C-alpha cells in the first residue's frame, strides 16, 4: 500500500480531487530550467538519511538538488516535496517555471511514477489504430464518463496513433458502467460496440455479460497503477496523463513520449 505525506505526518491534511476528472496533466517533457549545481554523493547520502528518519517507511524517489538554492527535492510516497538539508522545513505543492509556466512538479512526478508499459495485458484491452499507429496510448476509460467520450471524439480526428482501451468503470459515479462494459467486451465486434456506445450512446443489444471478460481484473490493475479517474492514460514511455486533453496538447504529449522513447534506445 502506498504511503503518503498525509498518512506519515498524521496532520489531517486532505487532498481533494474530482473522482472523475482531475486537473489535466501533460506528460510533455518540461523545458530545461535554469542550471542547477548537482549535489555531491556525500550530500545526497546525508539528506537521504535525514529523509528516512523523518518519513520512516516511505519510499523515496528522485532525490536531487532543487532549483532553489540550498534546497533539495524528492518524491516521498505519492508527493513531491522541497526541503532544506535537515528537513527542518518542507513544502508540498506545485513548482512552476515562471518563464514558460511549466509545472515542474507535475513533470517530475510523471517521470518518477512511470510504469513499464510492456507489462500491461494488451489482450485485455480494446485496440484501434489510426494511420500508421506509431504513437501509442493505453487508456483506462469508463463508458459512462463524458470526459472519456470527449477523448474518444478527439482521437477520431487524429492520425498515426494506436489506442488500447482498458475497461475501467468507476462504480461510485456510474453504477451501470460495469454491466455496460461487460456487454461491450462480450459483443461479437468489441471495437464497434465500444465506439457506438462511447461516441453515440448506443449500447450493443446482441450481447450478454456471461463471457469471460477482464473488466473486474482491469479495475484492480488500474487501482494498482494509481489510476484515480477517467480518462487516465499512459504514453509510450510509461508516464501517466490524467484528463481529456484537447487535440493540440494530446498531439504534443504523444510526440514528446515518442521522442523520449527514441532517445532512450
N, C-alpha and C positions, 0 to 999 in steps of 0.2 A: 504494500500500500504506500502510495506516495505521501510524503510528509511535507507540510508547507510551513512557511514562517508563522502563519496564524496558529497552527497547532503547537508548534515548538515553543512559542512565547506565551501561549495561553492568554493573550491580551484582549481577546474578544473582538478582534478586528474582523470585519466581514467583507468579502469580495462579492460584489453584486454584478450579475450579468444576465441578460435575457437568455433564457434557456433555448430559444430558437435562433436568435440572430445576434451573436456577439459583435463587437466592433470589427469590421473587416480588417484582416491582417494580410498585407502583401508579403510574399516570400522573395521579393526582389533583393538582390544584393545591395546593401547600403553604399552610397558614395563614400569614398575614403574620407575619414575625419582628419583633423589635424594630427600630425605625427606625435606619437606618444613614446617616450623612452621606456623600453621594456624593463620590467623589474628583474633583478638577478634571481637565480635559482635559490640562493640563500634567503632572500627576502620573501619569495613566494612560499618557501617551506615554513618560515616563521609565521606568515599570515595564515597559511592553511592550518597550522596547529591552533592558532587563536580561533579560527572559524570552527574547527572541530570541537573545541572546548565550549564555545558559545552555543552552537547549534548541534548538540550531541545527537548522533544517529541520522542526521540529514545528509542526503547525497549532495556532494559539492562538485559542480562542473564549471569549467571555463574560467578558472581563477587567473586574473591578469591585472596589470596596471590599468587604471581608468584614465579617461581623458582629463579628469580633474587632477590637479597637482597633489601629490602625496596621498592619493586615494587609490582604491582597488575596486574590482568588480568581480562578481561570481554569481552563478545560479545555485541557489540553495533550495532544494526541493523543486517547486514549480516557479519560484520567484527569482528575478534578477535583483540583486541588491548592490549598493555602492557604499563604501565604508572606509574608515581610516585603518591603519595597520593594527591598532589594538582593539578594534571593533568597539570602541567607546561610543561611537555614533554610526548609524547607518540609515540609508534612505531606500525605501521600496517604492518604485514608481517608474515612469517613462522618462528616459533621457532623449532629448530631441536635439539633433544637429541643426542649429538655427539657420544656417545658410541655405539649406535645402528642405528644411522641415522634415527631415528623415527621422523616423522613430528608431533610434539605435538599439533601444531595449528590445523592441519587437523583433528586429532583425537578428540580434544576438540570441534571443530566446529560441527563435525558429531554427537557427543554426545548431544550437546545443541540444535541441529536442528532436532533431531529425531522426526518422526511422529508416530501417533498411527495407526499401520497397520490394526487394527480391523475396522477402519473407511473406508478402501478402498473398492470400489464397485467391488467385485470379479466377479460378473456376467458380468461385462463389460470388462473382460479380457479373453484371450485365454489360457487355462490351459493345461500344460502337466506335467507328472510325470515320473521320472526315479527311479526304485528301490522302496524303502520304502517311499521316498518322505518326509523324516523327516525335511530336511533343506529346507527353503522356501525363495524365492526371488520374488520381484514384479518389473517387468522390464517395463520401458517406452521406447518404441522402434519404429524405423522408418524403414519400409520395404526397402527403397532405401538407407539406411545408410550402408556403407561397414563395419563399426565397429560393427554394430548390427549383421550383418552376421557372423563376427568373433566370437562374443559372442555366437551366436546360435550354431555355429560349436563346440565351446568349451563345451557347455552344452550337446551336443550329446555324448560326451566322458566321461561324469560324471555319478555318481550313487547317489542314496539317495537324490534326490532333486525334489522339486515341484516348477514349474515356472508359474507365472501369467504374460502373456504378454499383456500390455496395449498399444493400438494403438496410437502412438504419432508422427504423421508426422510433419516434420519441413518444412513448405511450402516454406520458403525463400531459402532453399537449394535444395529441391526435390519437384518441383511444381506438380508432378503427384502422389505423395505418398498418399495423402488423398483419391484420387479415388481408387487407388490400395488397400488401407487398408479397404475401404468400401466394395469393391468387395470380399476381403478375409472374412470379417465379414459376408457378406450375402451368402457365399458359404454353401452348404449342410454340408460339413465337414470342419469346420473352421481351426482346427489344421493342417490337411493335406494341406489345401490351404496356410496357413501361412508358414509352413515348406517348401513346394515346392517352394515358392517364395523366402523366406529368405535364403534357403540353395542352391537352384538350379536356381534361376531366372526364374522360370516357373509360370506365373500368371494364376490363375484359369480362365477358359473360360465359364463355365456354371453358371455364376452368374450375378448379377446386383448391382447397388448402391441404389436401392429403398427400401430395407428393413429398419426397424427401427434399427439403429446402434448407438454405443456410441462414435464414433470417434471424433466428434466435442466436446462433453462433456469431453472426455478424454484430449483433448488439453487444455481446460480450467482448468481441475483438475491438470494436470502436471504443468502448469504455477503457480497455487496457491501453489503447494507444493515445488516450487523452482527448478523444472526441467528445465535446460537451454540447455541441449544437449542430444544426444542419442549415445549409450545406457546409461541410468541412471537407477539404481535400488535401491530399499530399501530392507534391510535384515530384519530378524525376529524381531529385537528389534527396527526397525524403522529408523535406520541410513541410510543416503543416500551415495551411492557409484557411482562415475562417471567413465565411461570408460569400454572398453572391456578388463577386466583383463585376464592375462594368467592363465592357469588352476591351477598352484600351488598357486597363490595369491587368486584366487577365492575360492579354497578349504579352505584356511586358513581364509578368510573373512567369509564364511558361518559357519565354525566351531566356530569361535570366537563369532559370533552373537548368535548361538545356546547355547553356554556356558553362555553368559550374560543373556539370557532369563531364562535358568535353575537356575542360581544363584539368579535371581530376584524373583523367585517363593517362 
